[in-house]
Amino acid sequence: MTPGLHYADCLTSVGDIFFVYPAERGKFGGVMLFKAWEAECRRRGVKLMCAGIKIKHADEARRLMEIMQFFEAEIMFWKFLEDTN
């Protein structure tokens, strides 16, 4: 959690990676995970939750994001400045 990059009075929580074992997918494990995260964010006074999805997982994760009432807000591009081999 951190103050927002653009709005200092907007406490923000950024989720990096979320994972549900493949055998458990479709059993609301993702929903339970996100509900727990949201409850903790509310407890701490967070105003904005952000969750990123890798492009290769977008099709599977999009439904969870919609169920949890997240909306698409931006597209992010990366460029590594070192040799990644």
Secondary structure as UniProt FT lines:
FT   STRAND          2..3
FT   TURN            8..9
FT   STRAND          11..15
FT   HELIX           22..24
FT   TURN            25..28
FT   HELIX           29..43
FT   TURN            44..45
FT   STRAND          48..51
FT   HELIX           55..57
FT   HELIX           58..67
FT   TURN            68..69
//
